[in-house]
Amino acid sequence: MSRFRSILLKYWGYNNFRELQEEIIESVAAGKDTLGLMPTGGGKSITFQVYSLASPGVCLVVTPLIALMKDQVENLQKRKIKAAAIYSGMTKREIEVALNNVIYGDYKFLYLSPERLKNYYFREKLKDMNVNLLTIDESHCISQWGYNFRPAYLEIADIREQLPDIPVLALTATATPKVVIDIQEKLKFKEQNVLQKSFERKNLFYYVINTEDKIKQLFKLVTKIEGSAVVYVRNRRKTREYATMLQKYRFSADYYHAGLDGKLRAEKHAAWQKGKIRIMVCTNAFGMGIDKPDVRLVVHMDLPDSLEAYYQEAGRAGRDGEKAWAFLLTNKSDSIQMKKNMTMSFPELKKVIHVYNYICNYLSIPYGGAKDAEIPFDIFDFAKNFSIDVLTTYNSIKILESTGLINFSEDANTTSRIMFVINREDLYRFQVENQKLDNFVKLILRTYTGVFNDFVNISEDYLAKKANVKPEVIINLLKVLQEYKIIKYIPRIKKPLIHFLTERLEEKGILFDKKDLEQQKERTLERLESMLIYATSTNKCRSQQLLAYFGETDTVRCGNCDVCSRRNTLELSKYEFDIILEEIKNIVNLEPCLLNELIDKIDFDESKIIKVIQWLFENKKIEYDEKQRLKWIKN
């Protein structure tokens, strides 16, 4: 058994890797920069985790998703693997402890956000780290052609100069051919090296349903298809409305969005993960890090912004390899609303500057101040205070992010953390001298481990329950211990954070690359149009459409989507349909001809030829010309 398979068996209990996992591991083990393209649920994290565990040193993992960092670190720690993460909302002391643990504590993984890479303190600490691999998760974020570009990802190339002999592993589940090339160029691959698993999901059946009553259709779907389900909607208000409607008719449902308190989100996620809640109605904030294998149904009530986003979200169904369904519900108003959203996505630059100044004023940031500061930010309270539409505010923040001025962490809700800052002997003396606090200190030590070496997540509510007191009592006791310099106590953050990447600038110092913004707008429009084409087309297999978008053109019909199902009702086999279709296309494309002439030219059963011709008429692929001859409609 290879060393990599031994690691897989030891920590995960599997004898064999999934498709492509071992090839990726062997590639980076050979010192090659590698881009791994694997569909959602394909097991990307196993690749760098197994390689690093089998190699001396620590793996740096760059990812933009705080929730994903926390989730993976927690899962590794459950397997007795040392891992740390640095993300928005952490204090300087916490970061210092985490980095020192990585350097001196035999840690195997350090997760961090791309914005941390240019931090001087991190760069200095990096010199003392024995790095075995640099992993870039969600690597499409480095490409301006990608659907979720993050300027901070461009800093990664500079990090490579400090790690000249360390291979890079870039991973993504969504990359078009253009993005694949761009990722490798931006990360300065020594040579092109792409290992790709097909994006095809044979067990996942895609359906688009055009309906004026989406709610009625949703009820039909959750009634007909049993099992765990995710229902995606576009705004937070709808999550609660739809979940309440489902509950009214005795469906097990709940709602989830980024505006909820972090603790509540965690509770809802856990309840759904454990099967206590069947249907989760949510915004796209619910998704990353979800590894529930038995999701049978994903329903999109609104059009996503891109096929990349749709593919990822739909792909959360059927990760166990069993049959699953992804439904996109559409109607005429969707394209109108989507184009309206597109217009609002790029506010006038004057308005963006106003929003920047208003944010600085709202947070009491002086000119020249706040560089590297991370400050809680309530976007709804802000919008109300300055009488600005929330969507305009959000889209202005996105443009400010793209220029590298700020970073907005919507998922920065944190739990409270503590760490003892004195040794055990000094703590014992303190307990003897302060009998009133002795029982509380013992409660902490009985409840949490590792509190002398690292910051540990705690729950004031849980401690209060164990002590049979109110949470406010626990909070006050923690503050007292901090005043005595026994612990460092960091209360939870309940709001998103704005991270100021530069000092506050005056208006004349805010420079926008108008050409770049125009290109961003064009690329956004291209993605939107691709999404609309997918949602409105009726004549090409859904799976083939998605695969073609990601560069896989030599594919066959899935036979199971709504388009293929309509073809199947013709009572022709796929083989027969495709042969007749190709014959008709070749003949009619050459020159228009009469119906009887066409039938005579094809050596096949006449009734089957007529069925295919009827299907072509219904799907607007052929039509009659002025002489009643059949001609192919040019798309």
N, C-alpha and C positions, 0 to 999 in steps of 0.2 A: 504493500500500500504506500502511495506517495505521501510525502510530508504534508501536502495540502489536504489530501483526503483524510489523513489522520486528524488534522485540526478540525475539519468539517464534522467528523464523527465525534470527536471529543467534546466540542462545544455546542454543536447543533443536533447531533444524533442522527445525521444522514450519512448513508454509505456512498451516495453518488451525487455529483453536482447536476444542476439543471443545464440545459443546453446553453453553450457559450461561456458559462461561468469559468470553467477550468482553462479554456483557451485564453481568456483575458488574464487570468492569474499567471499562466505560463509566460504570456507576453511581457508583463511588467517584471516578472522574475528574470527574464532575459535582458532587462535594462531598457526595454523599448517604451517610448512614449506611446500611449494607447488610448484610442477613443472607443469606448464600448457603447453601442446602441442597443438597448434592450427595452422592450415594451413595459408599460406600467405593470408592476407585479412580477417582473421577470427575475427578481432577486439580485439587483445591482449591488446592494450593500455587502453581500456575501463576498464579492470579488476582492474588495480592498481589505475587508476585515480578516479573511482567511490568509491573504498574502502577508499582511502585517504581523499577524500572530505567529506566522512561521518564520519571521525574519527579525533580526535584532533591531531595536530602535522603535520609534514612534511614527505613526501615520498621521499626517496633517490632512484634515477633511474640511474643505471649504464648501459651505452651503448657505443659501440665503434664508433658510427656513428655521426659525427658532424652535418651532414645535417639533420639527423633524430632528433637530439636534438633541433636544431633551429626550425625545422618545428613544433614539438610538443609544444615547449614553445610558439611559435607564435600563434598556434591554441588555447592553453589554455588562453593566454592573451586576445584573441578576445572574449572569453567567460567570461571575467572579473575574471579570476582565476589567482592568483599570482604564477608565476613560474620563475625559474632562471636556467641558465646553465653555467657550467665551462668547457672550452675546450681549445684546442691548439690555440695559437695566442692571448690569453688574457693577459693583463699586470697584475702585482701583485696588483696594485691599483684596477683594475676591479674585480679581484678575491676577494679581501678584501671587496669591496662594496657588491658583490653578496652574500658572506657568511654572512655578517652582516645583510643584508636584510632578509635572510632566518631565522636567529636567532631572530631578533627583529621586523620583518615586517609582521608577519602573512602570510608568504609564505606557499604554499601547496606542491610544487614540486621543487626539486633540481636535475637537470640532470648533470651527470659528466662522464668523460671517466675513464676507469679502472686505467689508469696510475696515476690519481690524488689521488687515495686512499692511497698511501703510503707517500704522501706529509705531512711533519710534521705540517705545518700550518693548513692544512685541518683537521688532526687528533685532533689538539688542539681545533679547532672550533667545531668539531663534539661533543665534551663533553657538549657544551651549547645548542645543538639542541634537540628538542623534536621530535624524529623520530617515525613514526607510522608503517612504512613498508620499507623494503629494497628490491627493485625490480631489478632483473638482466635480462635485455633484451638481446636478441641474446645469450642466456646462453650456447649454444653449443660451444661458443668460449673458455669456461673454460676447455674443454676436448681435450686432445691430440689426441683423436680418431675423433674429429670433423673436419670439412673441413676448418675451419677458426680459428685455435687455436691462442689465444692471451695470452702470459705468464702473463701479468698484471692482468688477471682475477683471477689468483691464490691468489692475495692479498685480495680478498673479504672475504675469510675465517677468516683472521686476524681482519677485521672490525667487524665481528660478536662478537668478544670478547668484544668490546666496546658497543655492542648492544645485550646483552645476552637474553633479553626477547622479542626481536622484531622478528616477523616472516619474512621469506625470500620467495619472490615470484620469481621463475625463469621462464622465458618465452622463447619459441623458436618455429619456424615453421618447423625446419628441424633437426631431431635427430633420428639416428638409435638406436636400442635397447641397444647397447653397450654404446652409448653416453648418453642415458637416465640414466643408472646406474651411469656412471661416473660423470655426473652433480651433482647428489644428494650426492655422496661421497665427491667431491671436495668442495661443499658448506656446508658440515657438517650438512646435514639434521638430525634432531633428530630421524625421522623415515621416511621410504620411503612413498612418497605420490605423485602419478602421476595422474593428471586429463587430459585425452586425448580425443581430438576430432579426428575422422577419418581423415586421410589425403586425402580421396577421394574427388574429385571435379566432381560431376556428370554432371555439365553443361559445363565442359571444355573437349574438344575432342582433344586427342593427336595424331599427325601424324608424321611419319618419312618418308621422300621421298629421295630415292637414285637418284641423278641426276648429270650429268656432266655439266649441264648449270644452275647453281644456280640463276643467275641473271634473266634468262628467267622465271624460276619457281617463283621467287619473284614477278615479274610483274604479273604473272597469279593470284597469291594469293591476292595481294592488289587490283586487278581488280575485282575478284570474290567476295571477302569478304569485305563488306562495314563496315565503322566505324573506330574508333580510333585504331591505330596499333603501336607496338613497334618492331623494327628490331634490333636484337643483332648481333654485329660483334666483332671480336677478337682484332682488333687494331684501333688506332685513324685515321690512313690514310683512312681506308675503310669507316669510318662513313661519311666523306666528299664526297668520291667518289660515294657511293651508293645514298646518299641524292641528289647529283647533277644530277645523272642519273634519279632519280625519278622526280625531278623538270623539267628536260628536256622534259619528257613526260607528263607534266602538272599534276603531283600528288602533293598534298600539303605535303611537306616533309622538315625536317630540321635534323641537326646532333648534337650530344652531346658527350663529353668525358671529363675526369678529367683535361685535359690540357688547357681547355678554361678558360678565365677570369671568376671569380666568378659571376660578375654582368651579363655577357653574358649568363652564364649557367642558372642563375635565370630567365632571360628574356625568354630563350628558353623553360625552364620547364613550366613557367607560360602560354606561348602561347599555348603549347601542352595541358596543363591542362584545359584551357578554350575552347579548340576545334578550335583555330585559325590555328593550325598546326595538320594535320591528322596523319602523319607518323613520328615517331622519330627514326632515325637510330643512334645507340649508342653502346658504350661499356658497360660493367657491372657497370660502375660508375653511370649509370642512372637506378635507381631502388628503393633503400631504401627510404622509406617515401612517395613513390608514392601511392596515395589513389584514383586515378581516377577510378570510378566504371565501366565505359562503354567501357573499352578496349575490342575489339572484336577479335583481332588477335595479337599473338606474334610469330615472326619468328626468329629462330636461324640460321644464315648463317654459323656458325662454331660450333664445338663441345665445350660445356662448360667443365670445368675441373672435374666436379663431378655431380652425380645425384642430390645432395643437391642443388647445384647452379642452375641446370636446373629446378628443381621443383619450386624453389623460383621465378626464372625469368619468367617461363611459367605461374606461378600462378598469375601474374599481370593481366592476362586476365580474364574477366568474373566475376569481384567482385560484380556485381549487381545481380548475380544469373541467368542472361540470357545466352543463348548459346554463346560460344566463342571457338576459335581454337588456338592450339599451334603446330606449325610446326617446325620440325628439319630437315634441308636440309643437306644431307651427300653425300660423294662420296669416292672413294678409297684413295684419297690423304689425307683425314682427319686423318685417323689413323696414317699415316706416320708422319704428321705434329704434331699430339698430342704427339707421342712418342719422337719426337725431342724436343718439348717444355718441356717434362718431364725430359729429359737429361739436358737441360739448367737450369731447376729449382733448381738444386743442384750443383752450381759451386764448384770447388776445394776450400778447406778451405784456402789455401795460397792466392788464388785470392780474397776471401772474406775479408781477413785481409788487403790485398792491397787496396781494395775498401774503407774499414774503414779508413785507414790512408790517402788515397787521399781525402776523404770527409772532414776529420779534417783539412787537409792542405788547401783545397779549401775554407773552412769556417774560416780559421785562428784560429783554436782551439789549445791552447797550451796543453802540457802534464799536466795532473792533473787538467785541467780547464773544464768549460762548464757544470758541473753537473746541471741538471734541466733547462738548457738553451733551448729556442725554437728559431730556426733560419730558415728563409726562404731558400728554397733549390730548385734550378732549375735543375732537373735531366738531362734534355737534354743538357743544357749548360755545366754541369759537365762532362757528357759522352764525349762531343766534346772536352773539354779542356784536358782530360786525355786519349783520344783515346780508350775509353772502350765502348763496345756495350751496348746500353741502357738496353736491356733485362738482360744482365749479371749484370749490376749495380742494377737493380730493384730486381733481385733474391738474390743478395748478401745482399741487405738491408733487405729483408725478413728473411734471416738467422740471421742477426744481431739483428733483432727484436725478433726472437724466443729465443735468448740467453739473452734478457733483457738489451742489451746495449743502444738501441735507439728505438724510435717509429717514424714512418713515416706517417704523416697525409696528404694524397692526397687531401682530401676535406676540407682543412683548409682555403681556400679562405674566407676572411672576408670582411664585409662592414666597413666603417669608423664609429667611435663612438665618442660621446662627453658627457661630464657631467659638469655642473656648480659646481665650487668648493667654491663659496661664496654664502651667503644667499641673499634673494631678496632685503633686505634693502641696503646692500653693493653694490649690482648690480645696483640699482636705482641711487645711488650716483655716481657710475662709469659712467653711461649713461649721467648723467647731466654734468659731468666733461669732457666727451669725446664724443662730439656731432657727430663727424665723424663716430663713431662706433655705435651710438644709433640705427639707422635704421636697421643695420645688426643684432644687438642683438634682436630687436623686431621681425625681420623676423624669427629668430631661435625659439623664444618663441611662435610665432603664428603657426609655422609649426610642432613643436614637443612638446609633453607633457612628464612629468616625468623626465625632465632633471636635476632637483635639487636632486633627490633621487637615480638615477641610471644612468649607461651609456646607452645611447640611440643610436640606429643605425640611421645614417643620409646618405643622398646622396648629394655630392657636386654638381653633375649635376642638380639635382632637385632644389636645392637652387639657382643655377646659372640661371636656367630657370625662376624661380619666380622673381629673382632680375634683369633679363635681362642683365646679364653680363656673361663673360666666366668663366668656372669652376676654372681656375687658380686664378682668383680674389677671389673667395670664399675660396680656400685653403689658400691663403695668409692672408685673414682676420681671419680665424680660428687660424692660427699660431700666429697672433698678439694678439688675445684674450688669447691664451695660454701663451705668453710671459708676459702679464699683470697679469697672474695667475687668470684669470676669469673663464676659462674652462680648462678641461683636454681633449686634442684632440688626438685621436688615428687613424692615417690614415689606410686605408684598406690595407690588405696583399693580394697580387695577386698570390703568389706562394705557393706550398705545404710547410709544415714545418717539420724539423727534431727536435725531442725532445730528448735531451741527458739525458738518465736516470741515467747514471753514469758519472764520470769525464773521460776525455780522457785517455785511457790506453796505455801503451807500448805494443809492440807485445807479449812479454813474459807473459804479464798479461791477454791477451785475451784467455780465456779457453772455448773450445767447448766440449759439451757432445757428443762425436762421436757416442756412442750407441743410444742416443736419436735422433740424426740427421738421423741415419740409419733407426730407427723406423719410423720417419717422412716420410722418402723416401718410405718405404714399404707401409705405409698407403696411401700416395699420389698415389702410383702405383695401390693399390687396388681400390681406387675411380675411377681412370682413366679406369681401366679394366671394372668396373661396367658400366661406361658411354659408353664404346665401345660395350659391350654386348647389352645394350639397343638400341644403334644406329644401330646395324647390325642384331638383331634378327627379325624374320619375322613370328614367330608362337605363340607368347604369347601376350595377350592383354596388351597394353601399360600401362593402368591404373593399372592392376594387377602387372606388373613389378615394377612400382614405389611404390605401396603400400607394396609389399613384401620387397623391400629394406628398408622401414621404419618399418618393423616388422609386417605388417598386411598381414597375409597369408590366412586367411579364407575369401576370397573375391570372387565376381563373375565378369564375363566379363562385360566390360562397354557397349559393343554393338555398339560403335560409333567411335573407333579409326581406324587407317588404317588396322590393323590386323583383328579386328572384322568385319570391312566393307568387307574385302575379304571373310571372312567366310559367311557373310550375302548374298553374291552373289550366294552361293550354293543353295539358295531357301529352306533352312532348318531353322526351328526356333532354337533359342539358346538351348532350352530344348532338341530338337531332336539331334542336333549336339553333345551336351555334352554326351548324353546317348550312342550314337553310338561310339563316340571317346573312352569313358571309356571301353565299351565292347571290342573294337578292341585292346586297350592297354592291357587289362587283358589277352586276349587270346594269342596274339602274344608275350607278355612278358613271358608267361608260356613256350611256345615252338613255333618255327617257323611253319607256315602252308601254304598250297597252297591257292591261291585266292578263288577258289570255296569252299574249306573247310571253310574258314573264313566266307564267305557270308552265308553258310548254318548254321553256329553256332549262327548267330545273328538273333533274331526274330524281324525283321524290314523290311521295304520296300527296295527291292534290289537296286533300282536306287539311293536311299538316302545313302545306305551303300557305293556304288561305288563312289559317290561324296565326301564322307568323306575320303575314301581311296586315291582318287586323290589329295585331299588337303594335306594329310599326305605325299604323295610322293613329291609334289611341295615344301613343307616346310621342306623336309629332316628329317622327323620323322620316316619313315619306308623305307625299301629297300629290294631287293631280295637277297637271299644268293645263293651259288653255285648250289643249287638244285631247284632254282626258287621258293623258299618258302619265304613268307613275314616274315621279322624280324624287331623288334624295334631297332632303332639306339640309342645307349646309349650316352647321352650327357656328 
